[in-house]
Amino acid sequence: MVRHVLCFILVLLYVCSGHAQSTDILRVEYTMLPKNDSEIQVARWRFLFNLPIKVTTDQYLVAGAEYNQIDVDNSGTLPFDGSELKRLHVIDFNLGYIFKWNPDWRFVGIVSPRLASNFVEGIEARDVKLNLTASFWKEKMDAEKPFRLVLGLTYNSATGLPFPLPLVNYYRRVHPDWGYVLGIPKSSLRYFFNDRHMLETALFLDGYFVNIQNDILLDDGGIGSSISLSAVVGAAEYQYKITKRLSFYGIAGYAFFQNGLLRDDKRNNVYVLNKKGNIYFRTGLKVSIF
């Protein structure tokens, strides 16, 4: 029971934050988008930790944290001082609570305070964001064709939208060798060679939204107060289980839509950093509950 509860909360944390779908206790990951015609390279290190806490028989907490360091190499190609953009930081603190709503459904609430900034002047009010999620979860993993369904609402202050957005995520194992995921920010088709080797083709979203503490003055009078990247990626992933819990994975694909922007304090676009497609690489190690 604890394993399935933790699995769901971590999957839901992924859906809310836009990161890799996982049931991870620990994860170390490196992502690279090399230079393209825009002459901008983006690299990201990610470190994640989650701890499950049993409250009662049907109530659980999951406390965790995640750190992302994003390095933006512009090599002096920008028409302004790009030193403020070279190193960005995103820190999430996650607290999830789950209880049994009825025999078929469980309710989950998640609060995720976030710090997203270049931190050149310590911590400022604009660095602080908040993600909130409320959802219902149903699954039958011991059925002939196991499935998991998540329905809910999620609010992410980094999007700039003053209302919650719908959350839908559906997983089904249609065959011992095949399974699929339908949802946002990731949909995929999985093939299991055996208990150790898995190949996945996926379509997913990636990106970030980070405050720039020392605003950037542009030649046209615009002021850059934050930097954002949105990407739609098609990729193939190979995963190898080194042990029952420890796995290595590698992802190679193409970000066929990529939008890197400077924004002002009202989130309006003031400068386009990158709108070209790009190859995409990710690799890492993770310790999972499965």
Residue pairs with C-beta under 8 A, 6 or more apart in sequence:
2 52
2 54
2 60
3 289
3 290
4 139
4 141
5 52
5 60
5 98
5 106
6 23
6 50
6 52
6 60
6 62
6 289
7 23
7 289
7 290
8 98
8 106
8 108
8 137
8 139
8 148
8 150
9 52
9 60
9 62
9 96
9 98
9 108
9 110
10 22
10 23
10 24
10 50
10 62
11 21
11 22
11 23
11 148
11 150
11 169
12 96
12 108
12 110
12 133
12 135
12 137
12 150
12 152
12 169
13 50
13 62
13 64
13 94
13 96
13 110
13 112
14 20
14 21
14 22
14 186
15 21
15 133
15 150
15 154
15 167
15 169
15 183
15 184
15 185
16 110
16 112
16 131
16 133
16 154
16 156
16 167
17 66
17 92
17 112
17 131
18 185
18 205
18 206
18 207
19 46
19 66
20 27
20 29
20 186
20 282
21 181
21 186
21 188
22 286
22 288
23 288
23 289
23 290
24 48
24 50
24 286
24 287
24 288
24 289
25 49
25 50
25 51
25 245
25 287
25 288
25 289
26 48
26 49
26 286
26 287
27 46
27 47
27 48
27 284
27 285
27 286
27 287
28 45
28 46
28 47
28 284
28 285
28 286
29 44
29 45
29 46
29 47
29 48
29 282
29 283
29 284
29 285
29 286
30 43
30 44
30 45
30 46
30 282
30 283
30 284
31 43
31 44
31 46
31 206
31 280
31 281
31 282
32 41
32 42
32 43
32 44
32 280
32 281
32 282
33 41
33 42
33 43
33 231
33 255
33 258
33 278
33 279
33 280
33 281
34 41
34 278
34 279
34 281
35 41
35 73
35 75
36 274
36 276
36 277
36 278
37 276
38 77
38 260
38 273
38 274
38 275
38 276
39 74
39 75
39 77
40 72
40 73
40 74
40 77
40 260
40 273
40 274
41 72
41 73
42 70
42 71
42 72
42 73
42 229
42 260
43 70
43 71
43 73
44 68
44 69
44 70
44 71
44 208
45 68
45 69
46 66
46 67
46 68
46 284
47 66
47 67
47 68
48 64
48 65
48 66
48 67
49 64
49 65
49 66
50 62
50 63
50 64
50 94
51 62
51 63
51 64
52 60
52 61
52 62
53 60
53 61
53 62
53 63
54 60
55 61
58 99
58 100
59 97
59 98
59 99
59 100
60 97
60 98
60 99
61 95
61 96
61 97
62 94
62 95
62 96
62 98
63 94
63 95
64 93
64 94
64 95
65 91
65 92
65 93
65 94
66 90
66 91
66 92
66 94
67 89
67 90
67 91
67 92
68 89
68 90
68 91
68 208
69 87
69 88
69 89
70 87
70 88
70 89
70 90
70 208
70 210
71 86
71 87
71 88
72 82
72 85
72 86
72 87
72 88
72 227
73 86
74 82
74 85
74 86
74 273
76 82
78 273
79 218
79 219
80 216
80 217
80 218
80 219
80 224
81 216
84 118
84 120
84 212
84 213
84 214
84 216
85 118
85 212
85 216
85 227
87 118
88 116
88 117
88 118
88 208
88 210
88 227
89 115
89 116
89 117
89 118
89 119
89 210
90 114
90 115
90 116
90 208
90 210
91 114
91 115
91 116
92 112
92 113
92 114
92 131
93 112
93 113
93 114
94 110
94 111
94 112
95 110
95 111
95 112
96 108
96 109
96 110
97 108
97 109
97 110
98 106
98 107
98 108
98 109
98 137
99 106
99 107
100 106
101 107
101 136
104 138
105 136
105 137
105 138
106 136
106 137
106 138
107 134
107 135
107 136
107 137
108 133
108 134
108 135
108 136
108 137
108 152
109 132
109 133
109 134
110 131
110 132
110 133
111 130
111 131
111 132
112 130
112 131
112 132
112 133
113 128
113 129
113 130
113 131
114 128
114 129
114 130
114 131
114 158
115 123
115 127
115 128
115 129
116 127
116 129
116 158
116 208
116 209
116 210
116 211
117 123
117 124
117 126
117 127
117 210
117 211
117 212
117 213
118 210
118 211
118 212
118 213
119 127
119 213
120 213
120 214
121 213
121 214
124 211
124 213
126 211
126 213
126 225
126 226
126 265
127 211
127 213
129 156
129 157
129 158
129 209
130 155
130 157
131 154
131 155
131 156
131 157
131 158
132 154
132 155
132 164
133 152
133 153
133 154
133 155
133 167
134 152
134 153
135 150
135 151
135 152
135 153
135 154
135 167
136 150
136 151
136 152
137 148
137 149
137 150
138 148
138 149
139 146
139 147
139 148
139 149
140 146
140 147
141 147
141 148
145 172
145 173
145 174
146 172
146 173
147 170
147 171
147 172
147 173
148 169
148 170
148 171
148 172
149 169
149 170
150 167
150 168
150 169
150 170
150 183
151 167
151 168
152 166
152 167
153 164
153 165
153 166
153 167
154 164
154 165
154 167
155 163
155 164
155 165
156 165
158 209
159 165
159 209
160 267
168 182
168 183
168 184
169 181
169 182
169 183
169 184
170 181
170 182
170 183
171 179
171 180
171 181
171 182
172 179
172 180
173 179
174 180
176 192
177 191
177 192
177 193
178 189
178 190
178 191
178 192
179 189
179 190
179 192
180 187
180 188
180 189
180 190
181 187
181 188
181 190
184 205
185 204
185 205
185 206
186 202
186 203
186 204
186 205
187 202
187 203
187 204
188 200
188 201
188 202
188 203
188 204
189 200
189 201
189 202
190 198
190 199
190 200
191 198
191 199
191 200
192 198
193 199
195 241
196 240
196 241
197 238
197 239
197 240
197 241
198 238
198 239
199 236
199 237
199 238
199 239
200 236
200 237
200 238
200 239
201 234
201 235
201 236
201 237
202 233
202 234
202 235
202 236
202 237
202 253
203 232
203 233
203 234
204 232
204 233
204 235
205 230
205 231
205 232
205 233
206 229
206 231
206 233
206 255
206 280
207 228
207 229
207 230
207 231
208 227
208 228
208 229
209 226
209 227
209 228
210 226
210 227
210 228
211 225
211 226
212 224
212 225
212 226
212 227
212 262
215 223
215 224
215 225
216 223
216 224
216 262
217 223
218 224
218 262
218 270
218 271
222 262
222 264
222 270
222 271
223 264
223 265
223 270
224 262
224 263
224 264
224 270
224 271
225 263
225 264
225 265
226 262
226 263
226 265
226 267
227 260
227 261
227 262
227 263
227 273
228 259
228 260
228 261
228 263
229 258
229 259
229 260
229 261
229 274
230 257
230 258
230 259
231 255
231 257
231 258
231 259
231 280
232 255
232 256
232 257
232 258
233 253
233 254
233 255
233 256
233 280
234 253
234 254
234 256
235 251
235 252
235 253
235 254
235 280
235 282
236 251
236 252
236 253
237 249
237 250
237 251
238 249
238 250
239 247
239 248
239 249
240 247
240 248
240 249
241 247
242 248
245 287
245 288
245 289
246 285
246 286
246 287
247 285
247 286
247 287
247 288
248 283
248 284
248 285
249 282
249 283
249 284
249 286
250 281
250 282
250 283
251 280
251 281
251 282
251 283
252 279
252 280
252 281
253 279
253 280
254 277
254 278
254 279
254 280
255 277
255 278
255 279
255 280
256 277
257 277
258 274
258 275
258 276
258 277
258 278
259 272
259 274
259 275
260 272
260 273
260 274
260 275
261 269
261 270
261 271
261 272
261 273
262 269
262 270
262 271
262 273
263 269
263 270
264 270
